[in-house]
Amino acid sequence: METTKVVLGNVRGEIQLFSDDNKAGKMDISVMGNKLTVYHTEVSEEYAGKGFAKILLDKLVSYARENDLKIVPLCPYVHAQFKRNPDLYGDVWSKEE
């Protein structure tokens, strides 16, 4: 079973994805004011092709919506998803990078 959690220090942190208690992936993020910047998405090789990057993206977007944050998508994966699906992510996409 997959679970996610947001782990933030002062400003920088991760969104972590676990599969059966094993860390399967993460997103490197930071939060400053009302901006959540996502730098990198990574899924372990053994979990590739299982849709785990999308699970991380869904958690990122949910977290942003729950906390009234705008996402700055510096991560190529997140940026590509935002561009492909502006109707899904337009409300949280900060285009002022």
N, CA and C atoms as a LAMMPS dump frame, in Angstrom:
ITEM: TIMESTEP
0
ITEM: NUMBER OF ATOMS
291
ITEM: BOX BOUNDS ff ff ff
-5.0000000000000000e+02 5.0000000000000000e+02
-5.0000000000000000e+02 5.0000000000000000e+02
-5.0000000000000000e+02 5.0000000000000000e+02
ITEM: ATOMS id mol type element x y z
1 1 1 N 0.838 -1.183 0
2 1 2 C 0 0 0
3 1 3 C 0.885 1.249 0
4 2 1 N 0.5 2.242 -0.818
5 2 2 C 1.285 3.46 -0.933
6 2 3 C 0.764 4.525 0.043
7 3 1 N 1.698 5.232 0.668
8 3 2 C 1.359 6.35 1.541
9 3 3 C 2.289 7.502 1.211
10 4 1 N 1.817 8.711 1.455
11 4 2 C 2.636 9.895 1.23
12 4 3 C 2.644 10.742 2.483
13 5 1 N 3.692 11.533 2.632
14 5 2 C 3.708 12.518 3.712
15 5 3 C 4.58 13.689 3.309
16 6 1 N 4.224 14.853 3.825
17 6 2 C 4.978 16.074 3.578
18 6 3 C 5.874 16.296 4.795
19 7 1 N 7.17 16.443 4.558
20 7 2 C 8.13 16.673 5.62
21 7 3 C 8.823 17.995 5.321
22 8 1 N 8.539 19.006 6.142
23 8 2 C 9.135 20.329 5.946
24 8 3 C 9.985 20.692 7.143
25 9 1 N 11.185 21.214 6.876
26 9 2 C 11.999 21.797 7.933
27 9 3 C 11.575 23.246 8.063
28 10 1 N 12.529 24.14 8.215
29 10 2 C 12.201 25.564 8.275
30 10 3 C 11.56 26.025 6.975
31 11 1 N 12.214 25.736 5.866
32 11 2 C 11.733 26.171 4.559
33 11 3 C 11.779 25.018 3.573
34 12 1 N 12.862 24.248 3.563
35 12 2 C 13.039 23.165 2.585
36 12 3 C 12.514 21.854 3.151
37 13 1 N 12.121 20.994 2.227
38 13 2 C 11.615 19.711 2.671
39 13 3 C 11.353 18.782 1.51
40 14 1 N 10.562 17.757 1.792
41 14 2 C 10.242 16.739 0.803
42 14 3 C 8.79 16.325 0.931
43 15 1 N 8.274 15.856 -0.173
44 15 2 C 7.068 15.058 -0.154
45 15 3 C 7.567 13.647 -0.398
46 16 1 N 7.294 12.76 0.532
47 16 2 C 7.84 11.416 0.465
48 16 3 C 6.737 10.421 0.129
49 17 1 N 7.094 9.419 -0.659
50 17 2 C 6.169 8.347 -1.033
51 17 3 C 6.747 7.028 -0.556
52 18 1 N 5.94 6.286 0.169
53 18 2 C 6.349 4.976 0.669
54 18 3 C 5.456 3.904 0.074
55 19 1 N 6.055 2.773 -0.262
56 19 2 C 5.33 1.602 -0.721
57 19 3 C 5.72 0.46 0.202
58 20 1 N 4.748 -0.051 0.939
59 20 2 C 5.027 -1.118 1.917
60 20 3 C 6.193 -0.749 2.832
61 21 1 N 6.148 0.451 3.37
62 21 2 C 7.155 0.979 4.309
63 21 3 C 8.531 1.226 3.7
64 22 1 N 8.687 1.078 2.391
65 22 2 C 9.944 1.395 1.713
66 22 3 C 9.792 2.735 1.009
67 23 1 N 10.797 3.6 1.165
68 23 2 C 10.742 4.892 0.48
69 23 3 C 10.894 4.66 -1.017
70 24 1 N 9.844 4.987 -1.757
71 24 2 C 9.802 4.712 -3.197
72 24 3 C 10.084 5.947 -4.038
73 25 1 N 9.867 7.128 -3.462
74 25 2 C 10.083 8.345 -4.23
75 25 3 C 9.962 9.578 -3.369
76 26 1 N 10.307 10.718 -3.994
77 26 2 C 10.233 11.984 -3.261
78 26 3 C 10.189 13.147 -4.229
79 27 1 N 9.73 14.274 -3.717
80 27 2 C 9.821 15.561 -4.401
81 27 3 C 10.552 16.506 -3.466
82 28 1 N 11.548 17.211 -3.99
83 28 2 C 12.252 18.224 -3.213
84 28 3 C 11.482 19.53 -3.355
85 29 1 N 11.125 20.126 -2.216
86 29 2 C 10.297 21.334 -2.226
87 29 3 C 10.824 22.365 -1.239
88 30 1 N 10.332 23.587 -1.389
89 30 2 C 10.524 24.617 -0.376
90 30 3 C 9.262 25.466 -0.342
91 31 1 N 9.021 26.065 0.815
92 31 2 C 7.866 26.948 0.984
93 31 3 C 8.361 28.275 1.541
94 32 1 N 8.042 29.338 0.808
95 32 2 C 8.373 30.701 1.241
96 32 3 C 7.124 31.543 1.017
97 33 1 N 6.572 32.072 2.09
98 33 2 C 5.342 32.844 1.965
99 33 3 C 4.234 31.961 1.425
100 34 1 N 3.608 32.41 0.335
101 34 2 C 2.517 31.621 -0.248
102 34 3 C 2.975 30.849 -1.488
103 35 1 N 4.302 30.676 -1.654
104 35 2 C 4.852 29.956 -2.808
105 35 3 C 5.464 28.634 -2.371
106 36 1 N 5.079 27.586 -3.06
107 36 2 C 5.677 26.269 -2.872
108 36 3 C 6.469 25.976 -4.141
109 37 1 N 7.783 25.88 -4.019
110 37 2 C 8.629 25.594 -5.173
111 37 3 C 8.976 24.116 -5.16
112 38 1 N 8.777 23.475 -6.298
113 38 2 C 9.157 22.064 -6.437
114 38 3 C 10.348 22.01 -7.392
115 39 1 N 11.442 21.4 -6.91
116 39 2 C 12.702 21.389 -7.647
117 39 3 C 12.938 20.091 -8.413
118 40 1 N 12.523 18.989 -7.829
119 40 2 C 12.923 17.695 -8.376
120 40 3 C 11.929 16.624 -7.95
121 41 1 N 11.634 15.722 -8.864
122 41 2 C 10.823 14.542 -8.564
123 41 3 C 11.677 13.322 -8.862
124 42 1 N 11.659 12.38 -7.935
125 42 2 C 12.484 11.18 -8.089
126 42 3 C 11.719 9.955 -7.611
127 43 1 N 11.721 8.91 -8.431
128 43 2 C 11.122 7.626 -8.06
129 43 3 C 12.206 6.568 -8.199
130 44 1 N 12.361 5.731 -7.19
131 44 2 C 13.361 4.665 -7.234
132 44 3 C 13.121 3.762 -8.434
133 45 1 N 14.225 3.269 -8.994
134 45 2 C 14.166 2.464 -10.214
135 45 3 C 13.219 1.274 -10.11
136 46 1 N 13.209 0.623 -8.956
137 46 2 C 12.366 -0.568 -8.815
138 46 3 C 10.871 -0.256 -8.823
139 47 1 N 10.523 1.032 -8.693
140 47 2 C 9.115 1.441 -8.708
141 47 3 C 8.736 2.194 -9.985
142 48 1 N 9.661 2.273 -10.926
143 48 2 C 9.415 2.999 -12.183
144 48 3 C 8.249 2.376 -12.944
145 49 1 N 7.476 3.238 -13.607
146 49 2 C 6.378 2.768 -14.446
147 49 3 C 5.115 2.399 -13.705
148 50 1 N 5.042 2.708 -12.408
149 50 2 C 3.869 2.342 -11.606
150 50 3 C 2.99 3.542 -11.273
151 51 1 N 3.288 4.695 -11.881
152 51 2 C 2.477 5.88 -11.629
153 51 3 C 2.809 6.606 -10.334
154 52 1 N 3.979 6.313 -9.764
155 52 2 C 4.315 6.913 -8.476
156 52 3 C 4.61 8.408 -8.579
157 53 1 N 5.161 8.86 -9.705
158 53 2 C 5.395 10.303 -9.872
159 53 3 C 4.059 11.039 -9.845
160 54 1 N 3.036 10.446 -10.421
161 54 2 C 1.692 11.058 -10.416
162 54 3 C 1.118 11.1 -9.005
163 55 1 N 1.373 10.061 -8.213
164 55 2 C 0.923 10.063 -6.816
165 55 3 C 1.586 11.22 -6.069
166 56 1 N 2.884 11.41 -6.298
167 56 2 C 3.59 12.531 -5.671
168 56 3 C 3.014 13.865 -6.135
169 57 1 N 2.741 13.985 -7.422
170 57 2 C 2.16 15.214 -7.961
171 57 3 C 0.801 15.493 -7.327
172 58 1 N -0.019 14.472 -7.194
173 58 2 C -1.336 14.644 -6.573
174 58 3 C -1.21 15.139 -5.131
175 59 1 N -0.248 14.603 -4.393
176 59 2 C -0.025 15.033 -3.012
177 59 3 C 0.465 16.478 -2.979
178 60 1 N 1.371 16.826 -3.887
179 60 2 C 1.876 18.195 -3.981
180 60 3 C 0.731 19.182 -4.196
181 61 1 N -0.132 18.876 -5.152
182 61 2 C -1.239 19.767 -5.496
183 61 3 C -2.245 19.834 -4.345
184 62 1 N -2.548 18.707 -3.733
185 62 2 C -3.474 18.7 -2.586
186 62 3 C -2.928 19.549 -1.445
187 63 1 N -1.637 19.387 -1.158
188 63 2 C -1.009 20.156 -0.083
189 63 3 C -1.079 21.651 -0.386
190 64 1 N -0.791 22.02 -1.627
191 64 2 C -0.854 23.431 -2.022
192 64 3 C -2.268 23.975 -1.86
193 65 1 N -3.258 23.224 -2.299
194 65 2 C -4.648 23.691 -2.185
195 65 3 C -5.071 23.819 -0.727
196 66 1 N -4.717 22.839 0.091
197 66 2 C -5.1 22.857 1.511
198 66 3 C -4.462 24.027 2.255
199 67 1 N -3.285 24.468 1.801
200 67 2 C -2.544 25.515 2.496
201 67 3 C -2.527 26.837 1.741
202 68 1 N -3.386 26.963 0.721
203 68 2 C -3.522 28.183 -0.065
204 68 3 C -2.173 28.658 -0.617
205 69 1 N -1.451 27.719 -1.251
206 69 2 C -0.141 28.007 -1.816
207 69 3 C -0.193 27.942 -3.341
208 70 1 N 0.683 28.681 -3.984
209 70 2 C 0.869 28.605 -5.428
210 70 3 C 2.164 27.85 -5.688
211 71 1 N 2.148 26.957 -6.676
212 71 2 C 3.297 26.108 -6.977
213 71 3 C 4.154 26.723 -8.08
214 72 1 N 5.456 26.826 -7.815
215 72 2 C 6.438 27.236 -8.811
216 72 3 C 7.089 25.934 -9.302
217 73 1 N 6.757 25.499 -10.522
218 73 2 C 7.213 24.188 -10.994
219 73 3 C 8.575 24.224 -11.691
220 74 1 N 9.649 24.278 -10.91
221 74 2 C 10.987 24.238 -11.493
222 74 3 C 11.359 22.815 -11.928
223 75 1 N 10.727 21.831 -11.355
224 75 2 C 10.934 20.434 -11.733
225 75 3 C 10.378 20.203 -13.141
226 76 1 N 11.168 19.651 -14.048
227 76 2 C 10.692 19.43 -15.419
228 76 3 C 9.432 18.561 -15.507
229 77 1 N 9.337 17.538 -14.668
230 77 2 C 8.152 16.673 -14.687
231 77 3 C 6.891 17.456 -14.306
232 78 1 N 6.972 18.195 -13.208
233 78 2 C 5.806 18.958 -12.749
234 78 3 C 5.446 20.034 -13.764
235 79 1 N 6.442 20.726 -14.29
236 79 2 C 6.178 21.772 -15.276
237 79 3 C 5.48 21.192 -16.506
238 80 1 N 5.946 20.044 -16.973
239 80 2 C 5.332 19.397 -18.143
240 80 3 C 3.88 19.006 -17.85
241 81 1 N 3.618 18.486 -16.661
242 81 2 C 2.244 18.112 -16.308
243 81 3 C 1.34 19.343 -16.236
244 82 1 N 1.85 20.433 -15.688
245 82 2 C 1.068 21.667 -15.602
246 82 3 C 0.75 22.188 -17.005
247 83 1 N 1.734 22.149 -17.904
248 83 2 C 1.518 22.633 -19.269
249 83 3 C 0.522 21.757 -20.027
250 84 1 N 0.592 20.448 -19.811
251 84 2 C -0.319 19.522 -20.492
252 84 3 C -1.74 19.582 -19.95
253 85 1 N -1.881 19.939 -18.676
254 85 2 C -3.182 19.891 -18.009
255 85 3 C -3.5 21.184 -17.262
256 86 1 N -3.527 22.325 -17.959
257 86 2 C -3.761 23.593 -17.255
258 86 3 C -5.126 23.656 -16.572
259 87 1 N -6.093 22.901 -17.09
260 87 2 C -7.411 22.881 -16.46
261 87 3 C -7.38 22.196 -15.094
262 88 1 N -6.465 21.259 -14.889
263 88 2 C -6.353 20.556 -13.61
264 88 3 C -5.523 21.329 -12.59
265 89 1 N -4.54 22.091 -13.082
266 89 2 C -3.567 22.687 -12.176
267 89 3 C -3.517 24.213 -12.213
268 90 1 N -4.324 24.834 -13.036
269 90 2 C -4.283 26.284 -13.199
270 90 3 C -4.492 27.06 -11.907
271 91 1 N -5.289 26.504 -10.994
272 91 2 C -5.589 27.219 -9.753
273 91 3 C -4.392 27.284 -8.802
274 92 1 N -3.424 26.378 -8.97
275 92 2 C -2.266 26.368 -8.064
276 92 3 C -0.961 26.715 -8.775
277 93 1 N -1.001 26.916 -10.092
278 93 2 C 0.209 27.168 -10.872
279 93 3 C 0.616 28.621 -10.784
280 94 1 N 1.782 28.877 -10.213
281 94 2 C 2.358 30.216 -10.182
282 94 3 C 3.222 30.353 -11.417
283 95 1 N 2.778 31.154 -12.366
284 95 2 C 3.526 31.305 -13.614
285 95 3 C 4.595 32.385 -13.514
286 96 1 N 4.712 33.01 -12.369
287 96 2 C 5.73 34.051 -12.151
288 96 3 C 6.984 33.406 -11.577
289 97 1 N 7.682 32.619 -12.373
290 97 2 C 8.876 31.926 -11.894
291 97 3 C 9.986 32.928 -11.862
